[in-house]
Amino acid sequence: MSRLRLICYSFAVIGWLFGGWPAVAEETIKLAYTDPFSGPFASGGDEFLKNFQYIIARKNAAGGALGRKYELVSFDDKLQPAEALIALKSMTDQNIPFVMHCTGSNVGAALIDAVSKHNARNPDNRILYLNCGALATELTNEQCDFWHFRFAGSVDMRAAARIKALPPDLKKVYLLNQDYLFGQSIQRDSKKWLAKLRPDIEIVGDELMPFGKVQDFAPYVSKIKASGAQSVLTGNYNRDLNLLIKAAVDSGLDVRFDTFLSHLIGGPTAIGAAGENRLTSIMEFNSNVPVDLKVPEAEKFAMDWRSSGHLTDFSALNFVTMIDMLTDAINKAGSTDPLKVALALEDMHEKDLLGQETIMRKEDHQLLMPYYAGVFSKDVKYDAEHTGFGWKNYMTASAADLTLPTTCKMKRPE
Amino acid sequence: MEIVLVSLLNGLVYGMLLFMLASGLTLIFSMMGVLNFAHASIYMIGAYLAFTVSRLIGFFPALIVAPILCGLLGAAIEVWGLRRVHSNGHVAELLFTFGLVFIIQRSVQMIWGMLPMAYRVPPSLDFSLFTFYGEHFPAYRGFMLLVSAGMLLALWLLLKKTRVGMVIRAALTHPQMASALGHNVPVVFTIVFAGGCMLAGLAGVIGGNYQTTEPGMADAMGPIVFVVVVFGGLGSLLGCFIASILMGMIETFAVVINTSMLDLLKPLGITLADSNLFTEIMAMPVARIGALLPFVMMIVILLFRPRGLLGTRDT
């Protein structure tokens, strides 16, 4: 009996704790965020959510937008377009004006389409899609839409930066990517930029591997060895990258790994010493960029993240730019109305946390932003994920370098 | 030629790892008639426990301790979980292990986090055993072969030379008869389940640092192990062994074959001119679909020999 009473009391207390603040909650600006929080890609969604919580807490401390605080509302889309659309329905039912989404171009494409249709049918309940990481170039080309803004470099931009960052003495590369939308577009754009920027490089391997299905990479390593490649150029990430590099080191394969995404969370931990001086990646940010550029505020921003109990490093500078631009657009528009905010975002020029110029291009709503190429090295001020190795930056591709043509023909609301 | 020999060696190592994982599952499957969906999850727990234990007392003690912990966990699952649902039939058991997968997955994420662990090969085994056509053969792979061969031998001795093994074998092939003869079949069940989990744990210990220790590792290994068990056949450890090695070889060799079905047809004078879905499939190199071949083989064997390669009973 007493246990039952205890349960009743605890519910009463919980109800009081959570129910006591509705008056304050109504004043906030709601930001919906959908990404996978369960399944094999949960680690990414979980990390991005922490990133946003950190960024938004600082933004709120600095006054929020229009004197109102931001409130993050997260949804689990399990990396499934269908789930993301259900989440979108729930967001619009709650009149949330902004949805952020960072993982999966297939989900991104579904969201662009659904948001566009919803906004056309419900002019008094619109929602703006802020894309922080669905990277397929098509999303700002053929599939571009007025209600979609991308705050991350497209595959095309990254491939351009990636090929630019290859060392001049490199002559033979092996292309290995995952056999799905993202991997295929990396493969295609890598070849395009190799032909354009580095015709001297010979492609000795051109291979797609099953996505997330390969358990033993030793045979791939034998193949790479037989091809005589000096570098493996790959957009693989997570397990597909970590196992590849492990197998290569075990077999004594002496090649570089010029990757797109090895800096993502967990990569440095899983790869460790195996990547020393031969692993490179293309990044929005790492803790050593502000050291090189001498921007103490940005350095402090990254260090505060580390010292606040996170095991990983802050790398999502573009998220900061996104929230900054959104805040300025809301302030400029004087409201959170998605149409006014969208118009204010267009052609916005802003300096990012590192003081670099970034532009939200009006034609296709693609953020033009710089990328940094780093090599995994001991010779750095800050290591990555406490591994003793960190990213030593050796090349920067500025926003101007990465301003690539777009084929977008945007339909604009009247 | 050299790539064939290298691949043969690679396939053998991978096949033996598969066998270590699949042998436990095949014992459980044969005895209880239930595919234990959580088997790969136990493999994952083995890897995580090995990581934690090896930090405290070193890798080699962890090689013993972690599988024992997994075995105890398996016994607990059997006694307090599976045995209760057993009376409700196979479907209930199947659903129980299915639910267990999610619980274990979530628990691992809560205890160890979502990031890969820095579980590495111990320094004493981190060297190159020999060089084979210019490719190093890591000592750790040799160690894996040794451990799995040792396990195979121990398992064989246990099953063939001891009384417990005899009862287990009897229960494997004639479960009703064994229980009719007065053997305590529930205890045999517990032993087998715990033993199977122990083997999965052992596979986790040596597979966790060979691959990566992360929450997705159970999902990655799960399907292929089921394929091995179904392919090998019910109640046959030998079938399981052959299937493991075969799958290891197939996956390894598929990667190094760059030809497509279209290339095979070429000498016959058949070429496909237009480009449609069919020609695209035909022109796809084997390497690109290699990881799917085991599943194709499973379907083929289920169609033509439902009891599996060396199975003694129908699936």
Interface residues (C-beta under 8 A of the other chain):
Chain A: P40 A42 S43 D46 E47 D179 E207 L208 M209 P210 G212 K213 V214 Q215 D216 A218 P219 Y220 V221 S222 K223 K225 A226 N238 R239 N242 L243 K246 D250 S251 G252 L253 I265 G266 T269 A270 G272 L311 T312 E385 T387
Chain B: I3 V6 S7 N10 G11 V13 Y14 Q109 G113 M114 L115 P116 M117 A118 R120 S128 T131 G134 E135 H136 F137 P138 Y140 R141 Q211 T212 E214 P215 G216 M217 D219 A220 M221 I224 G248 E251 T252 F253 V255 V256 A287 R288 I289 G290 A291 L292
